[in-house]
Amino acid sequence: MPLTHRLPHTLTDHRTVTTDLPLSVKFWGTRASYPFFLPTHQRLGGDTSCVQLSCGPSQVFIDAGTGLMHAEPSTGHDVVVLSHFHLDHVLGLPYFLGKKKQGALTLASATCSDEAELRFKINSVYGGAGFPVSLSLISPHMNWVAIEPSGLKIDGWHIQTSPLNHPGGGSGYRISHENAQASVVYLSDHEHGTEKDEALARFAHGAGLVIWDSSYDDRNFAPFKGWGHSTWQEGLRFYEHSQARALALTHHDPSRDDAAAAEIELQLTTPVTFLAHDRLVLPQVLNDLNP
């Protein structure tokens, strides 16, 4: 579903007409909580969160769920950015790191105060009783980077950050590349309904693509308040408020089967608002609105 035509009328006059290189997106995993593969759940897929951004030969991965296991490392510099450290967002790390044989590798997150805390959080998952092999043993030369509030510039990428409302903490990202005119805002594992919402709307203003946590439906959200997730309808409201160019709804709860996905898609009335699914490729993200 390339996002290059049939724009909402209100955005048409604001398109940026020049680009250097396209910023492309691939969704390797879009399922929430844990991998979930059943015959009734084929439409969206069952791998957990992982999104790849590419600009020319440069690539960055946002989150490292089981979707990352299917991605191929480059021979250059690969950057993996974690929104937080819950299992469904880090399960793919050991396999991907094991495949990385050439070039540099950086593991980064804003959901830590420094490199020592980043290592501590990762080592609480890998290297202990549940998974006895540490990531440092698998990838001894990996770079560990704590993203500061001012953001991170690495390998041509500019990574900005904003805190999310999620148990244990989480970070949203706005990622752009020096050779592209577009940016992608990743807001998975965020529960709406606090003062953070307005800050995030400013953070995402005019972005080429917002990726939103759509775990639930407004109709069944009440029992899940406090779990740190949102709804697909809230994603639509956020999209309108932030004036983003397009909206990808992701982090689908395991209860969202093919029938539920089809019902939602009937209510998405523009091609620039859609349910993301495993292996979906967007060849070119729309340029950001002019400032």
C-alpha positions in Angstrom: 0.0 0.0 0.0 2.3 2.8 -1.2 1.3 6.1 0.4 1.7 8.2 -2.7 -1.8 8.9 -4.0 -5.4 9.5 -3.0 -4.5 11.9 -0.2 -7.2 13.4 2.1 -8.3 16.7 0.5 -7.2 18.7 3.5 -3.6 17.6 3.1 -3.3 17.8 -0.7 -2.1 21.4 -0.8 0.6 20.9 1.7 2.6 18.2 0.0 6.4 18.8 -0.2 7.3 18.2 -3.9 11.0 17.6 -3.6 12.7 14.6 -2.0 16.3 13.4 -1.9 15.7 9.7 -1.2 12.5 7.8 -0.2 12.0 6.7 3.3 10.5 3.3 3.3 8.9 1.2 6.0 8.5 -2.5 6.6 6.4 -4.0 9.4 8.1 -7.2 10.4 5.8 -7.8 13.4 2.5 -6.1 14.4 1.0 -8.4 17.1 0.8 -7.5 20.8 1.8 -9.3 23.9 3.1 -12.6 22.5 3.4 -14.4 19.2 0.0 -15.6 18.1 -0.5 -17.9 15.1 -3.9 -19.5 14.4 -5.8 -20.2 11.2 -8.3 -17.5 12.4 -5.5 -14.9 12.7 -3.9 -14.7 9.2 -4.9 -11.3 8.1 -2.6 -9.4 10.4 0.0 -12.0 11.3 1.3 -13.2 14.6 4.9 -11.8 15.0 5.4 -9.2 17.7 6.6 -5.7 17.3 9.3 -4.7 14.9 9.4 -2.0 12.2 12.3 -1.4 9.8 13.0 2.1 8.3 15.3 2.3 5.3 16.8 5.3 3.4 19.2 4.2 0.7 21.5 1.7 2.2 20.9 2.8 5.8 18.4 1.0 8.0 17.1 1.2 11.6 14.8 -1.2 13.4 12.3 0.0 16.0 11.7 -2.6 18.6 12.9 -6.2 18.5 10.0 -8.5 18.8 9.8 -11.8 17.0 9.3 -10.0 13.7 13.1 -9.0 13.9 13.9 -12.7 13.5 12.8 -12.5 9.9 14.8 -9.4 9.0 18.3 -9.6 7.4 21.2 -7.7 8.9 23.1 -5.5 6.5 26.9 -5.6 5.9 27.0 -2.0 7.2 25.7 -0.3 10.4 22.5 -1.6 11.8 20.7 0.3 14.6 18.0 -1.3 16.8 16.0 1.2 18.9 13.9 -0.2 21.8 10.8 1.6 23.0 11.0 -0.4 26.3 12.0 -3.8 27.5 8.9 -6.0 27.8 9.3 -9.5 26.4 7.2 -9.0 23.3 9.5 -6.1 22.2 12.9 -7.9 22.7 12.3 -11.6 21.8 13.9 -11.3 18.4 17.2 -9.9 19.6 19.3 -13.1 20.1 18.4 -14.5 16.7 19.1 -11.2 14.8 22.3 -10.6 16.6 23.4 -14.2 15.8 22.9 -13.5 12.1 24.9 -10.2 12.1 28.3 -11.2 10.9 29.6 -8.0 9.2 29.5 -4.3 10.0 28.6 -2.4 13.1 25.6 -2.9 15.4 24.1 -0.4 17.9 21.4 -1.2 20.5 19.8 2.0 21.7 16.9 3.1 23.9 15.6 6.3 25.6 13.9 4.3 28.3 17.1 4.3 30.5 19.2 6.9 32.2 22.6 5.7 30.9 24.4 2.8 29.3 24.7 1.0 32.6 20.9 1.0 33.1 20.4 -0.2 29.5 22.7 -3.1 30.0 21.1 -3.9 33.3 17.6 -4.0 31.8 18.7 -6.2 28.9 20.7 -8.5 31.1 17.6 -9.0 33.3 16.0 -10.7 30.3 19.1 -12.3 28.6 21.8 -13.9 30.6 19.7 -15.1 33.6 17.6 -18.1 34.5 15.0 -17.5 31.7 17.6 -17.2 28.9 21.1 -18.1 30.1 23.1 -16.6 27.2 23.8 -12.9 27.4 23.6 -10.6 24.3 27.2 -9.6 25.0 28.2 -13.2 24.4 26.3 -13.4 21.2 27.4 -10.0 19.9 30.5 -8.9 21.9 31.2 -5.8 19.8 27.7 -4.4 19.9 27.5 -0.7 20.8 25.1 0.2 23.7 23.6 3.7 23.6 21.3 5.4 26.0 19.4 8.1 24.0 19.4 11.4 25.8 16.3 13.7 25.9 18.0 15.8 23.2 17.9 12.9 20.9 20.4 10.9 18.9 22.1 11.4 15.5 23.6 8.2 14.2 24.5 7.0 10.7 22.4 9.7 9.1 19.4 9.1 11.2 17.9 11.7 13.6 16.0 10.0 16.5 13.9 12.3 18.7 12.1 10.9 21.7 9.1 11.6 23.9 7.9 9.6 27.0 4.9 7.3 26.7 2.2 6.3 29.3 3.1 2.7 29.9 3.8 0.6 33.0 7.5 0.5 33.7 8.1 3.4 31.2 8.3 3.6 27.5 9.6 5.9 24.8 8.0 7.2 21.6 10.3 8.1 18.7 10.2 10.5 15.7 12.8 9.2 13.2 14.0 11.0 10.1 17.0 10.7 7.8 19.3 13.5 6.6 18.6 12.4 3.0 14.8 12.3 3.2 12.0 14.8 3.6 9.8 12.4 5.7 9.7 11.3 9.3 8.0 8.4 11.1 6.6 8.7 14.6 6.4 5.4 16.5 4.0 5.4 19.5 3.4 1.8 20.4 2.6 0.8 24.0 1.0 4.1 24.9 -2.2 4.4 26.9 -4.2 7.6 26.1 -5.9 9.7 28.6 -3.2 11.7 30.4 -1.4 15.0 29.8 1.2 13.1 27.7 -1.4 13.0 24.8 -1.1 16.7 24.0 2.7 16.6 24.2 2.7 13.6 21.8 0.4 15.4 19.4 2.9 18.3 19.2 5.7 15.8 18.9 4.0 14.0 16.0 2.7 17.2 14.3 2.8 17.0 10.5 4.8 13.7 10.4 4.7 11.6 7.2 3.5 8.6 9.2 2.3 7.9 12.7 2.4 4.3 13.9 -0.1 3.9 16.8 -0.8 1.4 19.5 -4.3 0.1 18.5 -4.5 -2.9 20.8 -8.1 -2.5 21.7 -11.5 -1.1 20.6 -13.3 1.8 22.4 -16.1 -0.6 23.1 -14.0 -3.0 25.1 -11.3 -0.7 26.5 -12.6 -0.1 30.0 -11.3 -3.4 31.6 -7.8 -2.7 30.2 -7.3 0.7 31.6 -3.9 0.8 33.3 -2.4 -1.8 31.0 -0.6 0.8 28.9 -2.3 0.5 25.5 -4.8 2.3 23.4 -7.5 1.8 20.8 -7.8 2.1 17.0 -10.4 4.8 17.3 -8.1 6.8 19.5 -5.5 6.5 16.9 -7.8 8.1 14.3 -8.5 11.0 16.7 -4.8 11.4 17.3 -4.1 11.3 13.6 -6.5 14.2 13.0 -5.3 16.2 16.0 -1.6 15.9 15.1 -2.2 16.6 11.4 0.0 13.6 10.4 0.0 12.6 6.8 -0.8 8.9 7.4 -1.7 6.5 10.2 -0.7 2.9 10.6 -2.5 1.0 13.4 -0.4 -1.7 15.0 0.2 -3.7 18.2 -2.9 -5.8 17.7 -4.2 -7.7 20.7 -4.4 -11.5 20.2 -8.2 -11.3 20.4 -8.2 -9.4 17.1 -8.9 -12.2 14.6 -9.5 -11.9 10.9 -13.2 -11.1 11.3 -12.4 -8.3 13.8 -9.7 -6.9 11.5 -12.1 -6.9 8.5 -14.7 -5.1 10.6 -12.2 -2.3 11.5 -11.0 -2.0 7.9 -14.6 -1.3 6.7 -14.5 1.8 9.0 -11.2 3.1 7.7 -12.4 5.4 4.9 -9.1 6.7 3.5 -6.1 4.7 2.2 -3.8 6.7 4.4 -5.3 5.2 7.6 -4.9 1.5 7.7 -4.2 -1.6 9.8 -0.6 -2.6 9.6 0.2 -6.3 9.2 3.2 -8.5 9.2 5.5 -7.9 6.2 3.6 -4.9 5.0 5.9 -2.6 3.0 5.4 1.1 2.4 7.8 1.9 -0.4 7.7 5.7 0.3 6.4 7.6 3.3 4.7 10.9 2.5 6.8 13.9 3.1 6.2 15.8 6.3 4.0 18.9 6.2 6.0 22.0 5.6 6.8 23.7 8.9 
